[in-house]
């Protein structure tokens, strides 16, 4: 499997540095109550104004902070540190929080951006340098806003959202658990309760995918969330019922990378993200199966084919490169090492 070596880290960091502070072009998710609300991205969001949209800027910074931790001596480290110091200040965090305090911002970026902000905070919580601790302290009040929003929203969410785009709830909970497991036990318990309520009885997934503009697999994201939620033995029982014909290579659509017909089209370019997020899920699924189980080999092979299809296209066109490195990192950071076979 490819690894995040120094060369790849430098390539991804250089790309992310090229867009996290690039204000235009920009898609704004913004409710106007009058002409006074017509403002520029940087006026609205003093930190996350770049990368084409708010959520992509958030996970662009997650990419940079992750690479900075893994390769603190890379050539881009000084620039990452300088830019982060200029943006991740208490004053700028207060500006982001002020935007969220608007009544019209109740549903802003729910749930995708919420989860990515918590994922960014979880990453900063792993940093052991003085600057990392400073950035984490600065961003934590903003993270708490989204913690509280999840705690208010999940009890209202009777149903999951099973789509391959931003509103997918399995993806949101899977990311959120990285923060919640480390920093908020109540939120972690609430995420697990919701996941079990939504998905514990799911059986024989038909996996009618991909759709034309998906960057997530509804089937595999659910499987990855449940892998995170359930104990290992219980998960293998659940997974066997969820995809009962996987040993026969069915549903075959989950095993074949999606074709991307036009990478200059922002929606069609989502399919590169689908291939990367599937690779992440397949690597995780492989890690949940004993090496002797045929499912381990099937999942490992599927992960490799999806990575091979997408990694060469992480950079090249702005419609993809303003966000795809984050999804490549999700896949590459996930170990696919198998469980040891047991007599049980």
N, C-alpha and C positions, 0 to 999 in steps of 0.2 A: 504494500500500500504506500502511496505517496506520504511524505512527512513534511512538517513545517520546518524546513531547514532555513538557514540564514538567507539564502538567495530568494526563496519563496516569500519569506517574511518581509524582506526588503521590497520585493515587487508589490506585495499587497499593501504595505505601509505607504509606499510612494503613491500608489493609486488612491488610497483613502485620503491622504494629505491633499491630493488634488481636488477633492470634492467637499470635504466636511466644512470648509469655509468659503465654498463657491455658492453665492447666493442665488444666482440665476443660471439656467431656467429653474423655475420653482412652481410646484403645485401646492397651494395653500388649502388646508382644511379649516375653514374659518367662517363663523356665522357673523354676519354684519347686522347690527341693530340700527344703524344709521350711517351717514357719510363719515362720521368721525371714526368709524371702525375700519375704514379703507386705509390700510397701512402696509408697509413693506415687510417681507419675511423677517428681516433682522430687527425691525421695530417690535414685531410680535414675539419673537423668540430670540433672546440675546445669546443663547448658546447654540441651539439646534436650528439654525437658519439655512444651512447648506444642504448639499447632497440631494437636491431636487425635491425633497419633502422631509417633514419633521422626523418621521420614524426611521427613514434611511440615514439621516444624520446621526440619530441616536445609535444605530447599530454600526455606523461607520466609526464612531468613537469607541464603541465596544471592540471593534476590530483593532483599532490603534492601541488601545490600552492592553488588549490581550497580547498583541505582538510585542509591545514594549516590555511586558513582564517576561515573555518567553525569550526575547532576544534584546536585552537591555543595551548591548554594545553595537547594535546595527547602526548603519549610517544615518538613518532617519530618526534616531532616538532623541537627539537634541531638539529637532524641530517639533516632534511630538510633545516633548516636555514644555517647550516654550509656548506652543499654541494652547496646550491644556492649561498652563498657568494663566494665560490671558483670558480664557473663557470660563473655566470652572472656578468661579469666585462666588462668595456668598451673595454679592450684589446681583450677579447674573442669574444665579439659582432663584433668588427672590423674584426676578423678572419673569422667569418661566412659571413660577408658582402663581404670580399675579394673573397671568393669562389663564391658568387653570381655574382660578377662583371666579372667573366670570360665570354667571348662571348658564350662559349659552355654551360653555365648554364642558358640560357634564359628560357628554359622550365623546369628547375629543380623543381620537386615537384608541378607542376601546375595541378590542382588547389588545391588538397587536402592539401599538406603541407603548401601552402600559407595561406589557411583558418585557419588551426590549429595554425600557428604562430600568426595570428591575434587574434584568440580565446585566446591564452595564454596571449598576451598583454592586451586584454580586461579584463581578470581575474586579472592581476597585477594592472590594473587601478582601481580596486575596493578595493584594500588593503589600509588601513588607518594607518598602522604601518610605522615606519621609514625605516625598511628594505624593506617592500613592495614598498614604494615609490622609494627607491634606485634601486631595481630590475626593476621596471617599467621604470625609467629613463634610465637604461642601455639598456634595450631591445627595447626601442621605435625607435631608428634609424633603427634597423633591421625590425621592423614592417613597417616603412615607405617605405622600399624597396618593400615590398609586396603590400602595398597600391598602389604605383606607377605601379607595375606590373599588378595589377587588372585594374587600370585605362587605361593602354595601351591595355590590352587583351580584356576586355569586349566589346569595340566597334568593335572588329574584329570577335567576336563570334556570328555569325549569327544564330547558332543552339545550342540548349542545348545538353548535353551528358546524355542520359537516361540509365544508367547502374547501377549496384549495387556494384561497386568497386570505386577505388580512383578517377577516372576521372569524377565522377558524379558532375554535375554543380549545381544542386539544393542544395546538401549538402554543397558545398563550399560557395555558397551565403548565406545560412542560418547561417553558422558559422561567416562569414565575417561581417554580419550585427550586431553581438554583438559588434564588435570593431567599425565599421563605425558609428553606431547610437550614440555612445558615444564620438567619437574622430574625425570623418571626414565626414561631411555632404555631400560633393561632392561624395565620394565613396558610401555612403548610397543611394543617389539618383540614382547613376549609377547601383547599384545592383537591386534596385526596378524596374528601367526601363528595365533591362535585363530580370528579372523574368516575368514581364508583357508581354514583347515581346515574350518570349518563351512559356508561359504557360496560358495566360489569356483565350485563346480560346479552351483549352483542354477539351474534353468531353468524358464521357463514357469510362473511363480507363479500359482496359481489364485485366491488372495486371497479365501478364504471368510470374509469379515468384513463388518461388525463382529459381535462377540458382545455380549451384553446389558450386560456390565459392563466392557468394555475402555476403557482410556484411551491405549493405544498400538496402532498398526497393525502387526501382525507383518510384513506385506509391506513397508511403507514404512520401518519402522525398519531392517530388513535392508538395504534400498537405501541408506539414509542412512549406515549404518555402512560399507558397501562404498565409498561415495563418499569417505568420509574415509580409507579404507585404501588404495585403489588410485590409481595415477597417472591423470590425467584421461582420456587416450586409452583406457587399458585399462578404465576405469570405463564409458565410453560403450559399449564392446563388451559388457561384462558386463551392463549395464542393458538393452541392446537384446534380449539373450537372456532376461533375467529377466522382463521385461514386454514380450513381442514384439508384442502387439496394442494397445499404448497409443495409437498413432497412430489407431487405429479406435475410441478411447474405451473400450477393454476392458482389464481388468475394470472395468465401470462402477461397481461398488460402491466402488472406491477414489476415485472422482471426486465422489461425492455425500456431503455431510455427514450424519452420523448424527442421527436424531431423538432428543431427550431428553424423555421423557414425564413425568418427575417429578424436579425438581431438589432436592426435600427428601429424596430417597432417596439415600444416599451411594453406593451401587453404580451406580444408574442415572445419577447425576450424573457418573460417570466418562466418560460419552460426550461431555460438553463438553470434557474433556481430550483425548479421541480427536480431536475436530475441531481442537483447537489443535495437538496433536503432529503430526497429518497436515499441517496448514498449514506447520509448521516443515519437515517432510520435503519437501513439494512445493516450497517456496521454495528449498531446497538443491538439489533435483533440477533445478529450472529454471536455477539458476546453473551447473550442469554441462553444459548444452546450448547450442550456438550459437544466437544470436537467430534465425537463418534456419531452424532446425530446428522443425518443427511441435510437437515434444515440449516445447519451451520455452514456447510459448503454452498448451499443454494443462496443463502443470504450474503455470504462473503463474495461470491461471484457476481451477484446482482449489484452489490455496492461498487465493486471495481469497474464494472461496465458503465455504471452511471457516472462515476468520477471521470473515467476516460472520455466520456462524451462531453462533459461540461468544463473540466478544469482548463482546457486550452482557451476558453471563451470568457473567463472571468474578467479580463480586461480587453479593450479593443473599441467598444462603442459605449458612449456615456449612458445609454439607456440600460445597459447591464452593469457597467463597471462602477456605477454610483452605489451599488448594493451587493453585488454577487460575492465579493470576497468574504463577507460575513457568513454566507451560507457555505462557502468552501471551508471556512474555518470550523464551522459546526461539524462538518463531515470529517475533517482531518484530525480534529481534537478527540473524536470519539474512538475509543479502542474497539477493535473487533475481536480481541482475544477471547477464545472460548472458555466456558466453564470446564472444569475438570470433570470427567465422567465419574458418576457415582454408581454404587451397586443398587441404589434405589430407582 
